[in-house]
């Protein structure tokens, strides 16, 4: 299930599609800074809360967003990734909702 508030929300399978997703995310921007702010490890999943700062090409504007990425690992390899626009949705996905 995807979060429609996130750009390019959808399902991506395999290394090539994942790489294309991240390239498409960065393409409209002159610069991107992605800073991890917090991590939660729950079983075989890692929830990373990140702040994204981007400057669109040809603009002096700066955009900022807080998002969460949930990665599930098996045998030391990422097998699933999911992004959330809302912290509480990310926490609920790993069973840590308040």
C-alpha positions as CSV (number, residue, x, y, z in Angstrom):
1,X,0.0,0.0,0.0
2,X,1.4,3.4,-0.9
3,X,0.9,6.9,0.6
4,X,-0.6,9.1,-2.1
5,X,0.9,12.2,-0.4
6,X,4.4,11.0,-1.3
7,X,5.7,11.9,-4.8
8,X,5.9,8.9,-7.1
9,X,4.1,6.7,-4.6
10,X,3.7,3.2,-5.8
11,X,5.2,-0.3,-5.9
12,X,8.8,-0.8,-7.2
13,X,10.4,-4.2,-7.5
14,X,14.0,-5.1,-8.0
15,X,17.2,-3.1,-7.9
16,X,16.6,-1.3,-11.2
17,X,13.2,0.0,-10.3
18,X,14.4,1.1,-6.9
19,X,17.3,2.9,-8.4
20,X,15.0,4.6,-11.0
21,X,12.7,5.6,-8.2
22,X,15.5,7.4,-6.3
23,X,16.8,9.0,-9.5
24,X,13.3,10.3,-10.4
25,X,12.9,11.7,-6.9
26,X,16.2,13.7,-7.3
27,X,15.8,14.7,-11.0
28,X,13.9,18.0,-10.5
29,X,16.3,19.3,-7.9
30,X,19.6,21.1,-8.1
31,X,20.6,19.9,-4.7
32,X,19.3,17.4,-2.1
33,X,20.3,16.8,1.5
34,X,18.9,13.8,3.3
35,X,19.7,13.7,7.0
36,X,18.8,10.8,9.2
37,X,17.3,12.0,12.5
38,X,16.3,8.9,14.4
39,X,16.3,5.1,13.9
40,X,14.2,2.4,15.5
41,X,15.1,-1.3,15.1
42,X,12.2,-3.6,15.6
43,X,12.9,-7.3,14.8
44,X,14.1,-7.5,11.2
45,X,12.9,-4.0,10.4
46,X,14.6,-0.6,10.6
47,X,12.5,2.5,10.7
48,X,14.5,5.6,9.7
49,X,13.1,9.1,10.3
50,X,14.8,11.5,7.9
51,X,14.7,15.2,7.0
52,X,14.9,16.0,3.3
53,X,16.0,19.4,2.1
54,X,15.9,20.1,-1.6
55,X,16.4,23.1,-3.9
56,X,14.4,22.9,-7.2
57,X,16.4,23.6,-10.4
58,X,16.2,27.2,-11.5
59,X,14.7,28.4,-8.2
60,X,15.9,30.0,-5.1
61,X,13.2,28.2,-3.1
62,X,14.1,25.5,-0.6
63,X,11.8,22.6,0.2
64,X,11.9,20.6,3.4
65,X,10.0,17.4,4.4
66,X,10.1,15.0,7.2
67,X,9.5,11.4,6.1
68,X,10.0,7.9,7.5
69,X,11.5,4.9,5.6
70,X,10.8,1.4,6.8
71,X,13.2,-1.2,5.6
72,X,12.8,-4.9,6.2
73,X,15.9,-7.1,6.1
74,X,16.4,-10.8,5.5
75,X,19.8,-12.4,5.6
76,X,21.5,-9.0,5.8
77,X,19.8,-7.7,2.7
78,X,16.9,-5.2,2.3
79,X,13.9,-7.1,0.9
80,X,11.2,-4.4,1.4
81,X,11.1,-0.7,1.7
82,X,8.2,1.6,2.4
83,X,7.9,5.4,2.9
84,X,5.6,7.3,5.1
85,X,4.7,11.0,5.2
86,X,3.4,10.8,8.7
87,X,5.4,9.6,11.7
88,X,2.4,8.0,13.4
89,X,1.7,5.8,10.3
90,X,5.3,4.6,10.3
91,X,5.2,3.8,14.0
92,X,2.0,1.9,13.5
93,X,3.5,-0.2,10.7
94,X,6.0,-1.7,13.1
95,X,3.4,-2.0,15.9
96,X,4.6,1.0,17.9
97,X,1.6,3.2,17.6
98,X,0.6,5.2,20.7
